[in-house]
Amino acid sequence: MDKTAILETPKNLAEELIAKKLKKLLPHGCARILLVEPPNVAEEDYDIEVAWDNRYPVYPPAGPAILRTDLLRRGYEVPKILDLNFRLQEFLKETGKENFHYDIWQEWLAAELERFKPDVVGLTCMFTVFHRQMVRTADFVKSLDSSIVVFAGGVHTSMAVELVFQDCPNIDFIGLFDCDTSFGDILDFVNGRLNEEKLTQLATLIDDQYMAIKKRAEVTEESLNMTPNYEGLPIGKYSSLGRIGTFYWLFKLDTKAGTSRAKRGCRAKCNFCSVRDFDGYGVLVRNVITVVDELEWLRDKFGVNHIMWLDDDLFNNARQTVALFNEMTRRNLGITWDASNGVIASALTPEIAQAAQESGCIALSFGIESGNSQLLRYIPKPSGVHHYHRAGEIMKKHPNIFTKGLLMVGFPPDPARNFTGESISMIWDTIKLAKVMHLDWYTIQPLNFIPGVEITNHAVGNGLVGRQELIDGTERPFVGSTGGQIRIVKQEQKVAKPFRNVLVEEDPAYLPSREEIKDIWFVMDKLVNYDQIETEFNPIKLQMLYNLFVNICDNTHRNNAMGNMYFALIAHRLGKSDEARKRLAMGKEYSQSVAYWRVRFEPLGLHRTLESFTRLIAPDLS
């Protein structure tokens, strides 16, 4: 297949050819559909220690569960969702690390295919890092029965549709965008219930040429307010096996976390993000009573007592947002919640913040990206620097809510948009903003190129990243349980690459390379996160940070010299003297024994900080 050419056809011809292919592959119609959530992390990336510590994502399969609701309503046979990702984590915990073998998922899938004999298998893939395992799942299905028609959907699959077809010939059709109703319409067409004019949001290859119907299905009140069908799945068990959201370290011991969504879409049109392309323009708001009914159902049916909102624009429509939180409060749900995906700072009001706290909010992420006004206009963000300052001031009045800022770094030049690239001075603007805003923590992500979005298309055109790199695992997030930073620290235990403080050594106008961004990330992390701990004395905030650092130092980033060193200060201020001494000793040890930390301590003055902490906490260790 030509990897760049797209067959341009009139819309009606595309519909006609795709309709013929559907009828050809399903000549006797379609009655039985098996929905499958593939394992998320590919085998070559799967770290059994990370999995054992519950650090991989194990989200309820909300998308497939909405599809199941719609398909059952239409009269199709749809057994419980085969969630291979959940079952793999469950298998590990039940059998132990010694008896675990990753490819057990093939046995489960083969058994279900033999038992149910589906006409269609539907696969989902949310993120690029899950791509390889989706491909292997499709290949495995076809290896057992080539007559089964394989559909794939999800954000990654929809945004990288041509690349997915190139990489996986065993996927027959890809559902574009949110397929809550379009997938059911497609099956209804196959069964003669709808005309081909009703086909929407569907792509395939015909004679090795890519063809697509990009017309979106109409979103009705009924489809928007459908509740996911999780029948047969132990949803209350999911968060005991892996991460749901990014604030899991704040959960109480009896927490059973789930997910829900109050709104679909996002008002922003950020050029690095896929939400607007996937969900379409504007934000669709679900009925408040329906949403809170769903929360009650999750609580009563599965024991869920914490919700991570899946929303990308949770605070859209201030009146409805306050009404939602007030209804949660009125019903006294006993459910806490967080917004891990990020809220829009310009949408925050004192009324929303107060209603959020009263309804059970424990944590909010704010999508900030940059503190430079020129870069914010280029992205373009719906919030400006003054909005971030105001949001920081509002949240200072709600210390019981943990606040996180989502920062990005490494935006390349874009001549077509008259953007010269993110310079050192722009990065310093971000650091200064973070310090003034003074949120509790910041996640810094080097720009990750997501297939299909505007900034990625420019990067591909300018040769900054290859098309194949977008799906083969090379271009993946830098932070997180599957990110590059953890791998770098592991690789540099004994011998470390040279470290350079590019932010100080280079001219303010200098444009750092993508390789240099890795060192810049480290310096930013120290300046916006660790330095501000030295001025933190609020016991509420210190206890939150204590919980965070238990997770950082004992789970996600072991052998962390800087982390244990600052953990000692937090413990000291909370009156936990034994813990403080223990962490201080660990910080000293790792600063000397781990090469990655040795090369960073001297250039950043961390030895002097460590000596200062030692005099304060344990002078006898000096």
N, C-alpha and C positions, 0 to 999 in steps of 0.2 A: 504494500500500500504506500502511496505517496504520503510522506509524513507531514507535508505542509499544505498540500492541495485540499481544497474543500469543493465538493461538487455543488455549484450554484444551480438550484432548480426552483421553478415557480412553486409557490406554497402549495397549490393544489396538486402538483405533480409529486412533491415530497410526501404529502398525505397519502396519495394513491399508492406510491411505491412501498411506503412503510406499512400501510394497511395490508397490502398483498403479502408482505413478508410475515406479518403477524398471522394471517390466515394460513399461510403455507406451513409455518412452524407449529401451529396449533390447529390442524385441520378438523379436529373433532371437538373443538371448543376447549374450555378450561373450567375445571371445578375445584381442584385441590391445589392450594398454594401453601408452601412452606416458607416462612420468614426466618431468616438466619442472621444472627449477629456474629460475625467472625471473631476469632481471637484478635485483640487489638494490636498487641506487640508481636512483631515477627520473631520467629524462633532465633535468628542470629542476633537479635537485640535483647532477647529475653534473659534477664538476670534473675536467677532464682532467689537471690538474697533480697533484691528489691521487691519481688513478688511476695516473699515470705513476710516482709515488713509492711505489707498492705500499701505499697507506694505506687502501684500501677492503677490506672483508672478502671473502676468497675461501676459504670453508670447503668441505671435501669434503661432498657432499650425503648426509650420514649417514642422515637420515630416509628419503628416497626409496630409498636403497640397501638399507635393512632391508626396506622394502616389496617391493623387487625380489626379494630372497632368498625371501620368503614366497610371492610370486606365481609365481615360477619353480618353486618346490616344488609348487605346486598345478597346474602344467601350463599356465600362461598364457604367451602370447608377449609378452615384455617386452624390447625392445632396450636397448642401453646408455642410461643416463640422459642426457637432453638438458640439460646444465648450461650454460644461456645466460649465467649470471653469470661462470663461469670462461672461457667462450669469448670473451666481450666483453673481458675483461682480456687474454687471450692475443692477440686481434686487435689491440688497441692496441699491444702490445709488438712484434708482428710487422710491422705496417704503419707505425708511427710516428704521432706526434700530428697531422701534417699531413694524413695520408690516412685518419684515423679518422672513422667516422660511426656514431653510437650505434644508429640503427635497423637496423643490419645483422642484429640478432637476429631481425627479422621474416623475413628471407630464409632464415636457418637453420631457423627453425621451420616456415616454409611448405614448404621442401624435405623436411623430415622427415615432415610430415603427408602430403605427396604420395607419398613413398616407402613409408611404413609403413602408411598408411591405418588409423589406430587406431579402435577403437570408443569408447575412453575416453581422455581426457587427464587426468592427475593433476597438480595444481599444489600448491606448498607456499609458505608464507609464515611466517617465524619471528618477525619483529619488525614493529611498526606502521609504521616508516619504509619498509618494503618493500611496503606495502599497494598503493600506487598502481600499481606496476609489475606486481604480480600481477593486478590488475584489467585492465590493458591487455593482458596476455598472454591472459587469458580472452576478452576482446573480440576479439582478433585471431584466435584459434582459431575462434570462432563466425563471424567474418566470412568465413572461407574455407570452412567446412563447418558449417552449423548443426545437422547431425545428430549431430555428435560430442558425447558427453556429457562435461561438464566437472565433475570433482570437485576440491575444494580442501581442504587440510588445513594443519596446522602450528599453532604456539602462538597467533599473532595471529589467525589465521582462526577458530580454535576459541573464543577468548575474546571476539572481537567479532562473533560469528556473525550476529546480526541486522543489525548495521551493514554487514557485508560484503554480505549479500543486498540491502540497500537500495541500496548503492553499485554493485553489479555483478549485474545480472539475467542475465548470461551464465554465471554459475556455477550449475550445476544442483543440486549436492549439496555439503554440507560435512561432512567427517568430523570428529567431535568427539574431543577428547583425543588420546592416542597411538593411532594407527591401525595399529600393527604387524600385528595379526591381523584387526581388524574390517573393514578394507577388503577383504581376501581373502574374508571371510565374505559380505560384500555381493555381491561378484561371483559367488561360488558360489551364492548365492540366485538371482541373475539367470539363472544357467545350470541351475537346477533341482536343484542338489546339496544345498541346505539349505532348510529351511522358514523362513517369515517370522519365526518366534519367535526365530531365531538372529540377526536383524538387531539391531545395536547401534550406538551412537555415531554417529548419522546425523541430519542436519538438512536441511530443504528448504523451499521455498514451495509451498503448494497453494492455488490460488485466491487468490493474493496474501497468504496467511496463513502465518505461521511455524509450523512443526511440527517436533518433534524426538523422537528416541528417545535418551534419555540413559543408558540402561542400558549399563554398561561391559562390554566383552568380557573373558572370563576370561584372565588372564595365566598361561600355562603355563611350565614349566621350559624347554621347547623354544623358545617365542617369546621369552622373556627373554634367552636365550643365542644368538639368531640373530646371525650375522656379516654385516655389510653387504656387498652384492655391487657392487663398483666396476668390474666387468669393462668394459674399453674406455676407462676414464678414467685419465689420467696423474696419479694422486694425488700422486706425488712432486714434481710440478711446481707444485702449488697454492700453496705458501707462497712461491714465487719470484715470484708475481704479485700477492700481496696479503697481508693480515693473517690469521693464525690465532692467536687469543688476543690478550692485551694485552702479552705479554713478548717479542714478536718482536725487539725491539732488543737482547735478550740473546743471541740466537742466534749461533752461530758461522757463518762464511761458507758452510760446506758443509751447513748444516742443511736437512733436508727435513722439514717438520712435517706431522703428521696429527692426527686426533682419535680418541678412544675413550671408552667409558663403562663404568664398573665397577658403578654403581648407578643406579637410576631412582627419582626422587622426592626428597623432602626432609622431614625431621622438623619443620621450622619451619612456622609458619602466619602468616607476615608478611602484613599486610593490604594491602601495596603490590605484592605479588608474585603471579605467575600459576602458579608451579610446582605448588603443592598442588592448585589447581583443575584443572590440566591432567593431572597424573600421578596424582591421587588421594591418599588418606591413606596414610601410611607410606612406607617405603623398601624397594624390591625389590633384592636383591643378586645379581649375576651370579656364576657359578661362577669361582673364582680361576683355575683352569687354563684355562678357556675364554677369559678375558680376556687372559691372558699369551700364550696361543696366537695370539690375534688380533694382539697387538703384534708377535709374531715374524713373522706373515704380512704385516703392513704393512711391516715392515722388509725381509723377503726378496723380496716381490712388487714393492714400490714404492720401496724405498730409504729409507723413513721412519726417521729417527733422533731425532725429538722428538715427543712427544705432548702435546697439550692435552686434559686430561680435561674432558669435557662435563658431568660430574656437578655437581649442585647441593648434594650432601651427601656429599662424597668420604670423609670420616672417619667416616661412620656405621658402627657395628659395629666397635669398636676391634680386636677379635681378627681379623676378616676383613681389615681394612685393613692391619694389620701383616703378615698372611699374604700378601696381594697384593704388598706392597712387597718382602717377603723372597723371594718367588718370582721377582720381577723381578731381584733381586740375584743369586739363586742361578743363574739362567740367563745372567747376564752379557750382557744384551741389547745393551748399547752404545746405549741409548736414554735421553735425558733427558726430563724432563716438567715441566709447570707446571699449576697449578690457577687459571686466570684467572677462572673463574666465582665463586670464593669458597668458603672452607671455614668451618665453624662453630667459633668460638673455644672454646666449652665442650667440644667434642669432642676438642680437641688434648691429647695427653699427651706426656710426654718420649719414650716408646717409639715413638709414631707419628712424631714429629719425627725421631728417629734413623733409623728405618727409611726414612722419606721421603728423607733425605739420602743414605743408602747406595744407594738404588734409582735415583738420578739426578735428584732434584728440584732445579730451579734457581730456582723462584719460587712463592710462595703469595700468594693474595689472601684477606683475612679480611673477611667481611661484618660490619661494625660498626654502620653507620648513625648512631648517636648515643652520646654519653657521658652522657646524662641518664637516670637510672633510671626516672622517670615516663614518658618517651617510649618507652623500651625496653619497658616493660610494655604501653603502648598499642599498639605495632606488631603483635603482641608478639614480641620476639626470644627465641630459646632460650638466649641468653647474656646475662649481666649485666656490669656494670662490672668486678667482681672477676675474671670469666673473661677479659676483655680484658687486664687487668693480668697475669694468670698467663700468657696466651699470649705477651705481649710478652717476659716473662722467659724463657720456654722458648726462643723463637726467637733470643734474644741468644746462646745457646750454639751456634747454627748460622749463623755469619755468611756462609757461602757460599750460603745461600738468600736470595734477594731477597724482602722482605716488603712487601706493599702492603695498606693499609686502605681499605675501601670505605665512604665516608661519604655521608650524605644530609642535606639541609637543606630547610626549607620545608614542614613538615607543617602543614596547615590545621586549624582547629578542627573538632571532631566532637562536637556536643552530645549525640548519641545515645549516645556512649561516654564522656561526661563528660570529654572532653579539650578543653582550652581553646585549643590550638594551640601551636606551637613558638615560644617567646619568645626574646628576645635572650639572657637568662641561660641558657636551655637550649643555645643554640648555643655559648656560652662553655664550657659543660660538655663539649661535643664537642671543642672546641679543646684544653682542658686534658687530656682523656683521650688525645688523639692525641699530645700532647707527652710525656706520661708513658709511654705504650705504646712510643713511639719506634720505629715501623716505618720502613722505608726510604723509603716514599712513600705518599701518600694521594690517592685519586681522590675528588673531591667532586662529587656529582651533585644539583642541585636536583631535588626530587621530580618524577618524571615520571608522569603518570597513564596507566596501562595499562588498556585496555578490559577490563571484566568483573570486575575485582578489587574487594574490599570498599571500599578507600579511594577508588577512582575512582567507584564507585556513589554514595558519600556526597557526593563533590564535584559530581557531576552533579546530584544532588538539591538541593544547596545553591546551585546556579548558579555554581560556581567554574569550571566547564569545560563546554562544550557537547558533546553526543553526537557531532556531526559533526566537531568539532575533533580527536577522538580518532583519526580515520583519514585526515584530509585533509592531514596534515603539519604543522599548526600546533603540536600538542602532541608534541614530539619531544625526545630527550635534549639536554642543554645541552653536554655534553662529548663528545669523540670526533670521528671523521673526518666524520660527518654532523651534528655537533652545532651548537648555536647560538653558542657562544663564539667559534669560529673566524670565523664570519660577522660577529659584532659587531666584532672587531678589524679585519677587512677593511674594513668599512663606515666605521670611525672612524679611518682613516689620516690624513686631513687635518683633519677637524672631529669632535671627540669630544663626546659627551653629558656633562653635568656628573657628576662622581663624588662620592659621599658615603660616608664611613665610618660606616655605620649602626650598627655594633657598638659604636662609641664614643660617637656623638652621641645615641643614643636611650636611654631608660630601660630597665633590665633586663627589665621586664614587657612591653615593647612587642612587638607582633606585626607583623613586617615583611610588606610586600606581596610578591606574586610578582615584581613588577618590581624591588623593592629587593633581592631575593635574589641578583640578578646581581652587584651590587656586594659583597654579603656573601660570595658565592662567592670573589671575587678576594681579599678580605682573609683569608679562611680559608686559601686556597691559599698565600698568603705566610707566614702564621703557622705552619702545620703542616708545610709542605714546605721552603720556602726558608730560614726562620730556623734550622732545625735543622742545615742544612749548615754553618753557622758554627762548630758545635761538633763536627763530624765529622772525625776524623783517621785512622780505620781504613783502611789502603790497599785492603783488599778491598772495603769499602763505597764508597770513593771511586772505584774503577775501575768498579763497577756504575753509580754515578751519572754518571760520565763517559760511559758508553755511552748512558744514558738521555738526557743533555743533548745529545748529538750528534743524537739523534732529535728531541728537542723543538725545538732551535734551528735545525736544518738541514732538517727535514722537516715536522713537524706545526705548529709555531708560529714561522714565520720572522718576522723583524723584532721579536723578543722582547727588549725591553730588560732586563727583570728576569732572564730566563733566561740571556742571554749574560753578564750581570754575575756571576751565581752560578756559571756555567760557568767563568768566569775563576778564581774561588777554587778550584774543584775541580781544574782543570788545574794551578794553582800548587802545590797540596799534593801533586800527583803528580809534580812536577818537570818539567812540560811548560811551560816558560817562554814559548816563542814562542806556543803556543796560548793561554796565559793573557793575554798582551798583546793578541793579536788579538781575543779575546772581550771583553776589557775595553773596547777601542776601539769594538767593535760595540754594546756596552751603552750607552756614552755617546752614540753617534750616534743610536740609536733612541730614547733617552730625550728627545732634543731634537727629532727630526724626525717622530716618529709621535705624532699627537694623542692617541691612546688612552693612550699611556704618559705623555705630558706631564702630563695631568690627574691621574695617580695617584702620580707620584713625590713631589711635595711633601707631600700629606696623609699619606702613609705613611712619610715620612722616608727614602725611598729615595735621595735625593740625598746625604744624610749617609753612608749605607752605601756608596754608590758612591765617595765621596771616601775613605772608610776603606780600601776594597779597592785603590784607586789608590795610596795611600801604601804599602800592603803589597806590591803586585805590580809596579807601574811608577811609581815616584815622579816620573820625568821627564815623565809624562803629566799631572801635577797642574796 
